[in-house]
């Protein structure tokens, strides 16, 4: 049985405002994981939704706000903690 622990934190100011670049007042430690083969990973977003998919052993990421280009994201991604890889789950529009 695999156990997945996800810890989320932030220092943003609101849904439509990008988080500050200096979050020194928030004491958090993050570990950056490579995106796997080809370094595939989602773009940087804030105020996205995340949920655990226990059946698949993945964490799902959806939506949020993009910093570049500034705007809303409609992308869906899954993170497999066992393989350390992201998979783009955004449905095709064609």
Phi and psi restraints in degrees (value plus and minus 20) as a CYANA .aco file:
   2 UNK   PHI    -117.7   -77.7
   2 UNK   PSI     121.0   161.0
   3 UNK   PHI    -136.2   -96.2
   3 UNK   PSI     112.9   152.9
   4 UNK   PHI    -138.3   -98.3
   4 UNK   PSI     108.4   148.4
   5 UNK   PHI    -138.3   -98.3
   5 UNK   PSI     106.0   146.0
   6 UNK   PHI    -142.0  -102.0
   6 UNK   PSI     108.5   148.5
   7 UNK   PHI    -139.3   -99.3
   7 UNK   PSI     107.8   147.8
   8 UNK   PHI    -138.3   -98.3
   8 UNK   PSI     122.2   162.2
   9 UNK   PHI    -173.2  -133.2
   9 UNK   PSI     145.9   185.9
  10 UNK   PHI    -187.4  -147.4
  10 UNK   PSI     155.7   195.7
  11 UNK   PHI    -164.6  -124.6
  11 UNK   PSI      12.9    52.9
  12 UNK   PHI     -93.3   -53.3
  12 UNK   PSI     150.5   190.5
  13 UNK   PHI    -131.2   -91.2
  13 UNK   PSI     -28.8    11.2
  14 UNK   PHI     145.2   185.2
  14 UNK   PSI     147.7   187.7
  15 UNK   PHI     -81.1   -41.1
  15 UNK   PSI     -59.1   -19.1
  16 UNK   PHI    -121.4   -81.4
  16 UNK   PSI     -12.2    27.8
  17 UNK   PHI    -134.8   -94.8
  17 UNK   PSI     104.3   144.3
  18 UNK   PHI     -77.3   -37.3
  18 UNK   PSI     128.4   168.4
  19 UNK   PHI     -86.2   -46.2
  19 UNK   PSI     132.3   172.3
  20 UNK   PHI     -85.2   -45.2
  20 UNK   PSI     132.4   172.4
  21 UNK   PHI     -97.6   -57.6
  21 UNK   PSI     -40.6    -0.6
  22 UNK   PHI    -131.1   -91.1
  22 UNK   PSI      83.4   123.4
  23 UNK   PHI    -126.8   -86.8
  23 UNK   PSI      16.4    56.4
  24 UNK   PHI     -80.5   -40.5
  24 UNK   PSI     -47.1    -7.1
  25 UNK   PHI     -94.1   -54.1
  25 UNK   PSI     -34.1     5.9
  26 UNK   PHI    -122.9   -82.9
  26 UNK   PSI      93.6   133.6
  27 UNK   PHI    -108.9   -68.9
  27 UNK   PSI      78.1   118.1
  28 UNK   PHI    -155.3  -115.3
  28 UNK   PSI     131.2   171.2
  29 UNK   PHI    -141.5  -101.5
  29 UNK   PSI     105.3   145.3
  30 UNK   PHI    -136.9   -96.9
  30 UNK   PSI     130.2   170.2
  31 UNK   PHI    -134.4   -94.4
  31 UNK   PSI     102.9   142.9
  32 UNK   PHI    -104.5   -64.5
  32 UNK   PSI     109.5   149.5
  33 UNK   PHI    -130.2   -90.2
  33 UNK   PSI     118.2   158.2
  34 UNK   PHI     -83.6   -43.6
  34 UNK   PSI     135.9   175.9
  35 UNK   PHI     -98.1   -58.1
  35 UNK   PSI     -19.5    20.5
  36 UNK   PHI      71.5   111.5
  36 UNK   PSI    -174.0  -134.0
  37 UNK   PHI     -77.2   -37.2
  37 UNK   PSI     105.1   145.1
  38 UNK   PHI      53.6    93.6
  38 UNK   PSI     -11.9    28.1
  39 UNK   PHI      32.7    72.7
  39 UNK   PSI      24.9    64.9
  40 UNK   PHI     -97.9   -57.9
  40 UNK   PSI     105.5   145.5
  41 UNK   PHI    -178.3  -138.3
  41 UNK   PSI     139.6   179.6
  42 UNK   PHI     -91.2   -51.2
  42 UNK   PSI     139.1   179.1
  43 UNK   PHI     -90.4   -50.4
  43 UNK   PSI     142.6   182.6
  44 UNK   PHI     -86.5   -46.5
  44 UNK   PSI     106.9   146.9
  45 UNK   PHI    -157.1  -117.1
  45 UNK   PSI     141.4   181.4
  46 UNK   PHI    -152.8  -112.8
  46 UNK   PSI     138.8   178.8
  47 UNK   PHI      37.6    77.6
  47 UNK   PSI      16.7    56.7
  48 UNK   PHI    -108.1   -68.1
  48 UNK   PSI     143.6   183.6
  49 UNK   PHI    -117.1   -77.1
  49 UNK   PSI     120.3   160.3
  50 UNK   PHI    -152.5  -112.5
  50 UNK   PSI     126.2   166.2
  51 UNK   PHI    -170.9  -130.9
  51 UNK   PSI     130.9   170.9
  52 UNK   PHI    -109.7   -69.7
  52 UNK   PSI     113.3   153.3
  53 UNK   PHI    -124.9   -84.9
  53 UNK   PSI      71.4   111.4
  54 UNK   PHI     -83.0   -43.0
  54 UNK   PSI     -56.7   -16.7
  55 UNK   PHI     -80.3   -40.3
  55 UNK   PSI     -57.7   -17.7
  56 UNK   PHI    -117.0   -77.0
  56 UNK   PSI     -31.6     8.4
  57 UNK   PHI      50.1    90.1
  57 UNK   PSI      17.4    57.4
  58 UNK   PHI    -148.8  -108.8
  58 UNK   PSI     141.5   181.5
  59 UNK   PHI    -130.3   -90.3
  59 UNK   PSI     112.1   152.1
  60 UNK   PHI    -122.7   -82.7
  60 UNK   PSI     120.5   160.5
  61 UNK   PHI    -144.6  -104.6
  61 UNK   PSI     110.0   150.0
  62 UNK   PHI    -159.3  -119.3
  62 UNK   PSI     118.0   158.0
  63 UNK   PHI      49.9    89.9
  63 UNK   PSI    -167.6  -127.6
  64 UNK   PHI      80.6   120.6
  64 UNK   PSI    -187.5  -147.5
  65 UNK   PHI    -136.9   -96.9
  65 UNK   PSI     113.1   153.1
  66 UNK   PHI    -107.3   -67.3
  66 UNK   PSI     123.9   163.9
  67 UNK   PHI    -106.7   -66.7
  67 UNK   PSI     -55.6   -15.6
  68 UNK   PHI    -156.0  -116.0
  68 UNK   PSI      92.2   132.2
  69 UNK   PHI     -93.1   -53.1
  69 UNK   PSI     127.9   167.9
  70 UNK   PHI     -80.3   -40.3
  70 UNK   PSI     106.3   146.3
  71 UNK   PHI     139.5   179.5
  71 UNK   PSI    -197.6  -157.6
  72 UNK   PHI    -101.8   -61.8
  72 UNK   PSI     127.5   167.5
  73 UNK   PHI    -126.5   -86.5
  73 UNK   PSI     121.9   161.9
  74 UNK   PHI    -136.9   -96.9
  74 UNK   PSI      -0.3    39.7
  75 UNK   PHI    -101.2   -61.2
  75 UNK   PSI     129.8   169.8
  76 UNK   PHI    -144.6  -104.6
  76 UNK   PSI     113.1   153.1
  77 UNK   PHI    -155.1  -115.1
  77 UNK   PSI     135.4   175.4
  78 UNK   PHI    -147.4  -107.4
  78 UNK   PSI     123.6   163.6
  79 UNK   PHI    -133.9   -93.9
  79 UNK   PSI     103.5   143.5
  80 UNK   PHI    -120.9   -80.9
  80 UNK   PSI      86.4   126.4
  81 UNK   PHI     -88.1   -48.1
  81 UNK   PSI     -43.2    -3.2
  82 UNK   PHI     -94.2   -54.2
  82 UNK   PSI     -60.7   -20.7
  83 UNK   PHI    -115.3   -75.3
  83 UNK   PSI     -34.0     6.0
  84 UNK   PHI      50.3    90.3
  84 UNK   PSI      14.3    54.3
  85 UNK   PHI    -145.9  -105.9
  85 UNK   PSI     129.0   169.0
  86 UNK   PHI    -117.9   -77.9
  86 UNK   PSI     125.9   165.9
  87 UNK   PHI    -149.0  -109.0
  87 UNK   PSI     109.1   149.1
  88 UNK   PHI     -95.6   -55.6
  88 UNK   PSI      99.4   139.4
  89 UNK   PHI    -128.2   -88.2
  89 UNK   PSI      -8.4    31.6
  90 UNK   PHI     -85.1   -45.1
  90 UNK   PSI     104.3   144.3
  91 UNK   PHI     -82.6   -42.6
  91 UNK   PSI     125.8   165.8
  92 UNK   PHI     -87.3   -47.3
  92 UNK   PSI     124.8   164.8
  93 UNK   PHI    -115.9   -75.9
  93 UNK   PSI     -18.4    21.6
